[in-house]
Amino acid sequence: MEESTIYSRINTPYPNHELLFYAEHNFYMLCIHITLMEYRYASTIEETCRLLERGFMLIAGGTEVNLKHKAERLVDINGLGLDYVEDRGDRIAIGSTARIAQIEASELLEEHKALKMAAMRFTTSVRHLATIGGNIAESVPSADTAPPLLVFDAEAVTSSLNGERTVPVESLFKGLRRNSLNKGEMIKEFLLPRFEGRSIFRKVGRTDEDLAVTSMAISISKETKIALGSAAEVPMRARKAEEALAYSIEKACGALLSETKPVSNIEASKDYRKKLEVELLKECLREVNA
Amino acid sequence: MKIEFEINGKRANVDCDPQKSLLRVIREDLGLTGTKYCCGSGECGACTVLFDGKPVTSCIMKAAQVNGHRIETIEGIRKKEEFKAIEKAFIAKGALQCGYCTPAFVLYAYYILNNNSKTRKKTRDEIRKEVSGVYCRCGSYQKVIDAIEALLRGEETYLLPEGSDVVGKGVERKDYREKIEGRAIYAYDLKPLIKGRDVLYLKFLRSPYAFARIKRIDTSRVKGAELILTCENVPEIYFTTAGQSYPEASPYDTKVLNNPVRYVGEPVAIVAANSEELAEEALKDIFIEYEVMKPILDPEESLKLNDEIKIHPEGNVVGEIHEVVGDPDEGFKEADVIVDRIYETQMQKHIHMEPYASFSYWDKNTLVVETGSQVVYHCRRTISRILNLPENRIRVLSHTMGGGFGDRQEMTLEHYVSLVTYLTGKPCFASLTREEQFFLSRRRHRAKIRIKLGAKRDGKLTAMSMKALSDTGAYGSHGVTVTTNMGSMTLPLYTKHCKNIGFDATIVYTNTPIAGAFRGYGTVQGGFALESAMDELAEALSMDPIDLRLENVIEKGAIDPISEVLSEGGEAIPRKIESCGIEEALRKGRELFNWDGKKKEAIGVACGMKGSGVAGFEFANATARLNEDGTVTVSIGAADIGQGAESAMAQIAAQASGISFKDIKVTSADTERSPFDMGTYASSVTYVTGMAVKRAAEDLRKKILDRAERAYGRKAELKDSMLEGKPIKEFAMDCFYGNDKEELCGKGSAIDLTSPPPFTAHFVELDVNKATGEVRIKRYLAMSDIGGVINPLAAEGQIQGGILQGIGYALFEDMLFDEEGRLLNPNLTNYKIPSALDAPDIESHFIESNEPSGPFGAKSCGEIAFVPVAPAIANAVYKATGIRFRKLPITRERIAMS
């Protein structure tokens, strides 16, 4: 056996850290590793923001927080009454803790078909838990509700101790799992302008029940808007493709490829994602115009 | 922190760690074990509870989230009025197998029923979508949807027969109610149930390296551990974890803990402590100095570098097979057309929904191991050897199992817990997380198979040769036997004319997780190669693939030529085919499927065969005892892994004895209480154990009738538990309390002489999106010859389940590694298995051939359905795209990028 040793290296006395790498995947055991010190229930937005200032992290459905974050202090915002879908005249307001299943069932969102389609394709096992606020605030590329919100020019109303501000949803995505909210700021609700036209959402995963390898939403009213998931570090509007569409679909495909930056990882290769982007664009345009 | 919530209508006050998951609080603090752990990442839905009336995954919720809310689990739902109808529908439709996911499906059914629009009934696809939050590896989706559809329609579900004339009829399986009600206790459920006893819990320190020699182990800083096992203090005994007959056909190449370690994730040290948390903490303080060696991850490299890098001292080759029938060279010379191709198959994980758990303790000088094993007797034999403890002081028993599929034909945790109990005298419990399950349990052998087929212009095969390179991973469990089946259980299918066959195989070690038994046991890999090549040959001959198969399939009365030279270890026993429905399966399927009318569509066909048990090895025993009240207890040593073995045995016993099905109970898989049985594997239970049960029941019937004749002075009749028109109870009482006392007990034994093959032909029609690579199964038809069908409802479940696992295998399941040999997808987020959304509705028909050696003509059913799935799909993908995929899985990405 000695001869068979091609190379050897003596390791640090702490080689077991890799164990933790694997443990991260598994919450059932993971709860042993992380130390959650405090769990609070907020009843007002103000109280929530105060806790956020002190370094608390928000929890609503918990599907991301509990799996991906090692939070020490959590503030539960389910008592804030933000789980609504409301008619506000020229807008539809969706509270940030509205569950995906609520969006799927809401009659107010009939016009915004792409959003309902996205909710429909959301992982079924967690659709009564996961919230639209969490889906957006987490700033992950595969967030299913993001492309529809982008093509409907949705805005987010955020709250902090300094008051409220309204920002385009697009501006919230700063980087992978990094949003542009300030410390002490939270998303209160999303505002969707009334929409008259056609829209579509389409996603392709490794299976029909998977996260998006590539997803796309298109809305067509006076203008055509295109947004993608899993095509860059964060969900994105494809503005170049939108512009090029005025000339031809072929040009739009070319433009789309120039602006997306998909990654290769265990789910799919960059090249496959690029191919899907083009194919989904063609297919969605065909379907939405049919 | 203190949490207060309503659970099943009652207040619950729990003081728990704020980070504790809701699932753990429900199971461990509240002791409600109907809610199951499976993946821990919110993927599979086994942990579903109703949260303010809505189904959610409790494993990824913190208990704190439900403070002030309302939670309902199966323990509450089963008391509701609506539950009765749900239970009835699930029973009538046979909507479950192992039952581990069933409480979750019941909660979804309850939710759907209560949120059902009165004006518009949900469509089948809407129901499918609703329940797609729960995974079922047994593949019960179709039947769950059937049940919910029936519920929504208000369909009157029929009563299932329960008399003695039950063979060939759907019955209410003995385990249905306790599983639907969430009462069934699986080995994994023991943890909350043994709370309060002085139990040691095990945790495993796993190797971060694929191949490394352990230079130094320092456990001096560990606090709070009762016992630490390392390669330095485990018994110096080599064994195999494979549960096979003796002497095992697998090498004795492993100890309890090994040095060097041979794959990433192999246990290096085991800590036993008073809680899992303490054990986990202790792991961090064990320091191991490794000398890292270059790992071999690729089987071809393993063969090539056999002289340089030896994974085991004897080298990298576990075994070789070289068998020849006739003269293949001559046969190929006679051929007009030759197809010579290489096919590759990947690793696949079983993903039985219940992860492994074992519990051991001393009871009256007996070491008891409570586990979930397909092979309790093999476990006992090997534990006896490791501990040097006589077999009569070891008792291995199986609880209800959440699926096995071959993964439990192994010692996985049994030897660890029993060693700890042996050394410390204390009870010991070990359970695996889903992620640990990827490293400590087995996988399917990866194979590269070169196949060469020669045929005359008219399609008659003149020669076949198969050369397989099979990857057994770090240890040789099942390596040789699985690989034997790649040829011996596939090639005989096409031997009507072909008498020139060559089969060569090499089985090698690699530094990857250990391979083992998995539904299909080699036939899946060999079948993919053979059935794909048959289609390629058909194309080369410009023949219809069904015609080519019909021209060559084996017939009743023929001798399987390969059986004359090759067996799974031991002497080869010529096998005469006494029942054969493959031709009928192809012809009828062709008609039902409208094959000839769909020539332009993306259609595919493939056939398959398997065995029924292992010829010359399988041995089963059964007893049937008449109780005082006239009921009968049947004992078998095989285990019910969810397929419904106990009920099939009860059906056979009822039919053979005349005692009603409802009056028969079957106990199984307990080395202290059951007669000897090789175990539940190789699709053997219905055929071999079933024959033993039939004989035992006939023996009991004879004893009853003899005694009755003596008493009544004439020949008596026994049917539906009625003896001479009167309930048998009076007669039974008289056996025990009358003047002429005797306990009536029937005994039966059976050995497997020929392992008669079941046959099958599958037909599939696909809708392939060439641009995105998405494959939708438009239609799936399975024609199965499993001999006489004992329980059509359960058999259909087996067929659907096998096909579903085959679909995952064909299209996306794969274990992915980095260049250091680290598994990249040890979780259900990235190791995808088919969900309800990926599951087509399967049309299943049985060709009832009558196997004379089987009980009521039965052959086997458990594995056969898996075999033709991947090649049928690959053949259809070829028709859709013009691309021949010779490597699995045929992922969306590969289709789109080809």
Interface residues (C-beta under 8 A of the other chain):
Chain A: M1 E3 S4 T5 I6 Y7 S8 R9 I10 N11 P13 Y14 P15 N16 E18 L19 Y22 A23 H25 N26 F27 Y28 M29 C31 I32 H33 I34 T35 L36 M37 E38 Y39 Y41 I59 G62 T63 N66 L67 L74 D76 N78 R99 A101 M120 T123 T124 S125 V126 R127 H128 L129 V204 R206 T207 D208 E209 D210 L211 V213 I266 E267 A268 S269 D271 Y272 K275 L276 E279 L280 K282 E283
Chain B: M1 D17 P18 Q19 K20 S21 L23 R24 Y37 G40 S41 G42 E43 C44 G45 T48 F51 K54 P55 V56 T57 C59 I60 M61 K62 A64 Q65 N67 G68 K129 E130 V131 S132 G133 V134 L205 R206 P208 R213 K215 P260 G265 E276 E277 E280 E281 L283 K284 I286 F287 I288 E289 Y290 E291 V292 M293 K294 E308 I309 K310 P313 T433 R434 E435 A771 T772 G773 E774 L811 F812 L816 L824 N825 P826 N827 T829 N830 K832 P834 S835 A836 L837 D838 T891 R892 E893 A896 M897
